[in-house]
Amino acid sequence: MALFEFFAIITTTLILSSSIGFLISNLIKLRIFEDFLDNFIVNIGIGLAFIPLFSYLLSYLSIKINLLSLSIIILILIFLNILFKRSFRFRSKFNSQHYYIIFCIITYILLISKSIIFSFAPGSTDITFHSVYVKMIIEDGALPQNWELFESPIRYALGAHSTIAFVSMLSFQDPIRSSLIVPCFFAGYMILSVYLLSKFISKRLEELSKSIP
């Protein structure tokens, strides 16, 4: 059950972020790399950045943060892609080298999340503290405005919390477990981001060196 829960949350995070990222990058014709995996990584980052912005906008407009509002925004993105005649086909190439990268990232995520899969929560109150934010977003349908529940007047940027809330609702998993597992996905994505950044920089340096006589 714990293993199923883990994969359900990780898969939901991956599908949610990459699909929204693809719709946005496809709409603005953003294609930085030739390889499929590289562009896929970019799309995940765009999706992860867009979800918090979307959540703050909904809260500002007093629109409920729930699966209905998420569905509507996805449908709007699909409509805009159709309206501007964007193709939904993947034009990037898939390199056999990508299998090794995917395998390494999956292994890394499994290793860092081993204690989470086989236990309810680590010996810390921090996860309980942050999962309360997530639960408040799910129950209230808005980003928290009332901080009286907390003894200290800490104000967090609720980007990750809103993303976890959507993942929890989509995967039908407990907010506390989602608050534990989604950061494992973030950790794996950080490695991919560094890989992509280093590849981008090395490619530009190579082009620069060739242009120098």
C-alpha positions in Angstrom: 0.0 0.0 0.0 2.8 2.4 0.9 4.6 1.7 -2.3 1.5 2.2 -4.4 0.8 5.5 -2.5 4.4 6.6 -3.3 4.2 5.9 -7.0 0.7 7.4 -7.3 1.9 10.7 -5.8 5.1 10.8 -7.8 3.4 9.9 -11.1 0.6 12.5 -10.5 3.2 15.2 -9.8 5.1 14.2 -13.0 2.0 14.1 -15.2 0.5 17.3 -13.8 3.6 19.4 -14.1 4.8 18.1 -17.5 1.3 18.4 -19.1 0.8 22.0 -18.0 4.4 22.8 -18.9 4.0 21.3 -22.4 0.8 23.2 -23.1 2.5 26.5 -22.1 5.8 25.9 -23.9 3.9 24.6 -27.0 1.7 27.7 -26.9 4.6 30.1 -26.9 6.7 27.9 -29.2 9.5 27.4 -26.7 11.9 24.6 -27.7 15.3 25.2 -26.3 16.8 21.7 -26.9 16.7 19.1 -29.7 16.4 16.1 -27.3 13.1 14.8 -26.0 14.2 14.4 -22.4 15.8 17.8 -22.2 12.6 19.5 -23.4 10.5 17.3 -21.1 12.6 18.5 -18.1 12.0 22.1 -19.2 8.3 21.4 -19.4 8.3 20.0 -15.9 10.0 23.2 -14.6 7.5 25.4 -16.4 4.6 23.4 -15.0 6.0 23.6 -11.4 6.4 27.3 -11.8 3.0 27.9 -13.2 0.9 26.0 -10.6 1.8 28.4 -7.7 1.2 31.4 -9.9 -2.2 29.9 -10.9 -3.0 29.3 -7.2 -2.1 32.8 -6.2 -4.2 34.2 -9.0 -7.2 32.1 -8.1 -6.9 33.2 -4.4 -6.7 36.8 -5.5 -9.8 36.5 -7.6 -11.6 34.6 -4.8 -12.0 31.6 -7.0 -11.9 28.2 -5.3 -8.6 26.2 -5.6 -9.9 22.8 -6.5 -10.0 20.2 -9.3 -12.7 22.1 -11.2 -10.6 25.3 -11.4 -7.5 23.2 -12.4 -9.6 21.5 -15.2 -10.8 24.8 -16.5 -7.3 26.3 -16.7 -6.0 23.2 -18.5 -9.0 23.4 -21.0 -8.2 27.1 -21.6 -4.6 26.2 -22.4 -5.7 23.4 -24.7 -8.2 25.8 -26.4 -5.5 28.5 -26.9 -3.2 25.9 -28.4 -6.0 24.9 -30.9 -6.9 28.6 -31.5 -3.3 29.5 -32.5 -3.0 26.2 -34.5 -0.2 24.7 -32.4 0.7 21.1 -33.1 0.5 18.6 -30.2 3.1 16.2 -31.7 6.5 15.8 -30.1 9.2 16.8 -32.5 12.2 16.2 -30.3 14.5 13.2 -30.6 14.8 10.5 -28.0 18.4 9.5 -27.3 19.3 6.1 -26.0 21.5 7.8 -23.4 18.3 9.1 -21.8 17.5 5.6 -20.4 20.6 5.8 -18.2 19.6 9.3 -16.9 16.0 8.2 -16.2 17.3 5.1 -14.4 19.7 7.1 -12.2 17.0 9.6 -11.2 14.4 6.9 -10.4 17.0 5.1 -8.3 18.0 8.4 -6.5 14.3 9.2 -5.7 13.8 5.7 -4.3 16.9 5.8 -2.2 16.1 9.2 -0.6 12.4 8.2 0.0 13.1 4.7 1.4 12.3 5.8 5.0 9.2 7.6 3.8 7.8 4.6 1.9 8.1 2.2 4.9 7.1 4.6 7.7 4.4 7.1 8.2 6.5 10.2 8.9 10.0 11.0 10.2 10.6 12.1 13.8 9.9 15.7 13.1 7.1 18.2 13.6 8.1 20.1 10.5 6.2 17.9 8.1 3.1 18.2 10.3 3.5 22.0 10.2 3.7 22.2 6.4 1.0 19.6 5.8 -1.4 21.8 7.8 -0.9 24.5 5.1 -1.7 21.9 2.4 -4.8 20.7 4.3 -6.0 24.3 4.7 -5.7 24.9 1.0 -7.7 21.7 0.2 -10.4 22.3 2.8 -10.8 26.1 2.2 -10.2 26.1 -1.5 -7.8 29.1 -1.1 -4.4 30.0 0.2 -4.4 30.5 4.0 -5.2 34.0 5.2 -5.7 33.2 8.9 -2.4 32.5 10.7 -3.8 32.3 14.2 -3.4 28.5 14.3 0.4 29.0 14.5 2.2 30.3 17.5 4.9 32.1 15.5 4.0 34.7 12.9 5.9 32.9 10.1 4.7 33.7 6.6 5.7 31.1 4.0 5.5 31.5 0.2 2.9 28.8 -0.5 4.1 27.7 -4.0 5.1 24.1 -3.0 2.2 23.8 -0.7 -0.3 24.7 -3.4 1.4 22.2 -5.8 1.2 19.5 -3.1 -2.5 20.3 -2.5 -3.3 19.7 -6.2 -1.3 16.5 -6.3 -3.1 15.3 -3.1 -6.5 16.0 -4.6 -5.7 14.4 -8.0 -4.1 11.3 -6.5 -6.7 11.0 -3.7 -3.9 10.6 -1.2 -3.5 12.0 2.3 -2.1 15.5 2.5 0.5 14.5 5.1 1.8 11.7 2.9 1.8 14.0 -0.2 3.7 16.6 1.8 6.3 13.9 2.5 6.6 12.4 -1.0 6.3 15.4 -3.4 9.5 17.0 -2.0 11.3 13.7 -3.1 10.2 14.6 -6.6 11.5 18.1 -6.2 14.9 16.7 -5.1 15.1 14.5 -8.1 14.2 17.4 -10.4 16.9 19.6 -8.9 19.5 17.1 -10.2 17.9 17.2 -13.6 17.9 21.0 -13.5 21.7 21.0 -12.8 22.3 18.5 -15.6 20.3 20.6 -18.0 21.9 23.9 -17.0 25.4 22.4 -17.3 24.5 21.0 -20.7 23.2 24.3 -21.8 26.3 26.2 -20.6 28.7 23.7 -22.2 26.9 23.9 -25.5 27.0 27.7 -25.5 30.7 27.6 -24.6 31.4 25.2 -27.4 29.6 27.4 -29.8 31.5 30.4 -28.5 34.9 28.7 -28.8 34.2 27.7 -32.4 33.3 31.4 -33.3 36.7 32.6 -31.9 39.3 32.5 -34.6 
